[in-house]
Amino acid sequence: MENEPPPASTHQGNPEAELREIDRALAWIDAERARLLTRRSELLVRLWGQQSAALPVARANRGALPRPGTADRRETGAPAVRNVLLALGGMLLAVAVIAFTVLSWGRMGIGGRAVVLGVLTVCALAVPVPLLRKALGATAEVIACLGLLLLVLDAYALHRVALPGVDGTGYAAVVSAVLAVVWAGYSRLLSRHAPAPGAADGLPMSGGVGGRAKAAGDSAGLAGAEAEAEAGREAEAGRMAGDATGRPADGAAGRVPPGGGRWPRLVPALAVLPAQLPLLLWSIAVEAGAFGSGAALLATAALDAVIALRFARPAIRRTAVVLGTLAGAAGLIPAVGMSVTAGEVAEAARAALLLCGAAVVLWSVATRVPAPGAAAVAPGAAPGTVPSAPSHSPVVPSPAVRAGSRALLLPAVPATVAGLAVVTAAGGLLRMALPDGFGVAGYLLSAALLPYAVSAVRHRAPERAPDRGTAVAAAVVHVLALLWVLPDTVSALLGPAGWVEAVWEGAPRGARAAVAPGVIWAGGTVVPVVLAMLAVSLCAASRLRSWRPGTATAPWPGGRAVRAGALVLAAAAAAVLPVTLDLPYPVAVLLLAAQAAVLLVAAGTSGSVVLSRTALACAVAVAGTAAAWSLAERPVTQGALAALLAAFAVAAVTSPADDRVRQPVTACAAVASAVGLVVAVCADAGLPAHRTAFAVLAAAAAVELLASRLRRRPAGLPLEIAGAATALLALALAVTGPPVVLSAVLALAGVVAAGCALRADRRRTAGYAATALFVLATWVRLGAAGVEEPEAYTLPVTVPALVVGLLRRRTDAAASSWVAYGPGLSVTLLPSLAAVWVDSGWTRPLLLGLAALALTLLGARERLQAPLLLGGGVLALVALHELAPYLAQMAGALPRWVPPALAGLLLLGAGATYEQRLRDARRLRELLGRMH
């Protein structure tokens, strides 16, 4: 095995060989020790993650080890309990202080008020220092937060007592600024006056974390694992400790507070909170309006960004990021509203000024935030400084906080918001210069030029792809513009389908009023303009080249898909243009047909497979719109269908023989256009639908003949299917006429199917279809002649057919019973069964039931499938026909709850015997399989 030690040396007389063996054994021992140490570290980390704070931390000089063999059943660790208790205590004290200040203030004199609040404030601000010396960092944080609240209440009391005439909003602005500065200084002084590590508990300063980890690691069992993990946590806390500027505290770099405590992290972060109010309150106090309030909020967000980038402590950075995001959103939303709803150029310019200022700040943040996966360097660190390695179990925030902070600190997020702000500003200014209704075009133009403007500012090559944030911002605006014009575009392209229900009723002269029956298109001129701008923008984006530092430029992988999207948008713009210009109805329809022809030419000449398929799909879609729209008037219908037939026929003929998409699609589209033209010509000639069926059937025969000639090409099978569909259309038209006509159409369709059966590869399928069509034609003809006794015509055919089948079975034992007896039995059983369901007498059901019973018994005795299944099926249907009146009467007499109850019992029984039924079904299938 891999971990087995090498065998003992057998070279006792050869010192050199024995020395080599010893060296090999020592090398194996070193490798095994390294492997075991690595595995030990992994197990320690895993144990800490599974039972974090679940057991008391074992220390070398104090604390008791857990009793061996006992399992800890506590669900909450000591740190969690401590945090909950301290938080609740701090909240209760805060509520008590607020209630005392607000409600009980009038019961004391001036001196009492000053003494009480002063003493409480001084105590709250002084107590954290001795608490930190005793390694009670969490308690110190709570008391310090209470001191901040007391400072706020002191300011409130000062305003009520000494400065009652001062404006409250302006006073609050000044107080919040003073509180921010005072609290930042207090947090820095607090970190400097905290004791240096090792000053208490007799811990040597030189030992550091390594000595503590070693002492803890020497303990036995799980306590030793948790002690080492706790030492790692303390090392991380000591490494992250520092004053409000982000630099490590004096004597605290890389070390931990005495006694296993932690340095305060919430105290310096709270200095960011009052800094959010001064500018906003000042703007409200001076009545600066929406512009001033927005500028104040954006300036506050910029200050938060500076704090988040300047300070390295995670608590300060997270607080600044969250508060800056809220302030920036509160400032951007009103600015966007001002830009969108501005009625004058000055108002739009003020909104643009706010948006551009916010964009500058956001882009500055984006350029200074490290990209995902890059090594983050603490502010103030020298270039090239290697960050310290993390401890075994660093203190990390909750997953939600960590995910939110990571999302907000990605470079693409501020860059995207900055791009959107610039587009909104520029679009708002362009909206004032453009005609009414063209505002979306201004925003789209700004988004299209945004990547190039950013590249010009950063002195980058114009053909290089933009940054991710800029690209996302431009893409968002493009998508919004597309969604804005999409309803009008869809109504212009799909509205003509409404003429299918109003064929040849006449259309108005203008294209806008003729889009749909009784509907006027509500779109404006901006719709094709926006679609064309989107197409041009996508074409320009497809020419961009991807670039990464240290690599050469390369074509963008998504360029082909983007060009295909540009082609679709261009086709949509061209299709909507006739409606937008309100051209005459016939001209608009013919222009759509011409556009379909142009797209077919583009599909044939394009060197890209993606563009060719896209152009083909656009051609088919535009042709469908033109064909549906042409149904409003007779001459337009015939002209449009003839033009489409010529275009698709030429495209099908000129398609390469090995093209498996373009040739079949154009060929089937040509067949559809030809059939539609035939129907339109016949209807224009005054022929009824059942007579038009003969012309449609002739077209189906021609299509099947063409498919047989092209059977070795990709269009062969699709043309066969199109021919079959055309024949079905002929049958549907024939149903509307007399039975004699339907019989003739069925017979002619059988002739066409028989002609297809002459092909060896279609003989079986087409032969069955021809037989069925001939039989149906015969029975339709008999029904038209008033025949009420089908047995007189079926029995003379059944008897010889069964005799022939019997002789076939005697000469060919492998012949199936369906081949031998199926046709003869079906000729009589099926027509008689149809007659039973329309016959009110009892003679035919009795005779047919007896015959079916005899066939069923004979099939079971001889183990023949055809007599067994045909006889059993006919017998069951005859019995159901005879019992149907009684079942209906019984259903009417039963209470309403009985059918659901019976259904429930039936389902229960089926579920209870499901396995047995499956087994019986398998046995029956095997039995039928053994039959002939």
Secondary structure, 3 states (H helix, E strand, C coil): CCCCCCCCCCCCCCHHHHHHHHHHHHHHHHHHHHHHHHHHHHHHHHHHHHCCCCCCCCCCCCCCCCCCCCCCCCCCCHHHHHHHHHHHHHHHHHHHHHHHHHHCHHHCCHHHHHHHHHHHHHHHHHCHHHHHHCCCHHHHHHHHHHHHHHHHHHHHHHHHHCCCCCCHHHHHHHHHHHHHHHHHHHHHHHHHHCCCCCCCCCCCCCCHHHHHHHHHHCCCHHHHHHHHHHHHHHHHHHHHCCCCCCCCCCCCCCCCCHHHCCCCCHHHHHHHCHHHCHHHHHHHHCCCHHHHHHHHHHHHHHHHHHHHHHCCCHHHHHHHHHHHHHHHHHHHHHHHHHHHHCCCHHHHHHHHHHHHHHHHHHHHHHHHCCCCCCCCCCCCCCCCCCCCCCCCCCCCCCHHHHHHHHHHCCCHHHHHHHHHHHHHHHHHHHHHHCCCCCHHHHHHHHHHHHHHHHHHHCCCCCCECCCHHHHHHHHHHHHHHHHHHHHHHHHHHHHHHHHHHCCCCCCCCECCCCCECCECCCCCCHHHHHHHHHHHHHHHHHCCEECCCCCCCEECCCHHHHHHHHHHHHHHHHHHHHHHCCCEHHHHHHHHHHHHHHHHHHHHHCCCHHHHHHHHHHHHHHHHHHHHHHHHCHHHHHHHHHHHHHHHHHHHHHCCCCCCCHHHHHHHHHHHHHHHHHHHHHHHCCCCHHHHHHHHHHHHHHHHHHHHHCCCCCCHHHHHHHHHHHHHHHHHHHHCCCHHHHHHHHHHHHHHHHHHHCCHHHHHHHHHHHHHHHHHHHHHHHHHCCCCCCHHHHHHHHHHHHHHHHHHHHHCCCCCHHHHCHHHHHHHHHHHHHHHHCCCCCHHHHHHHHHHHHHHHHHHHHCCHHHHHHHHHHHHHHHHHHHHHHHHHHHHHCCCCHHHHHHHHHHHHHHHCHHHHHHHHHHHHHHHHHCC
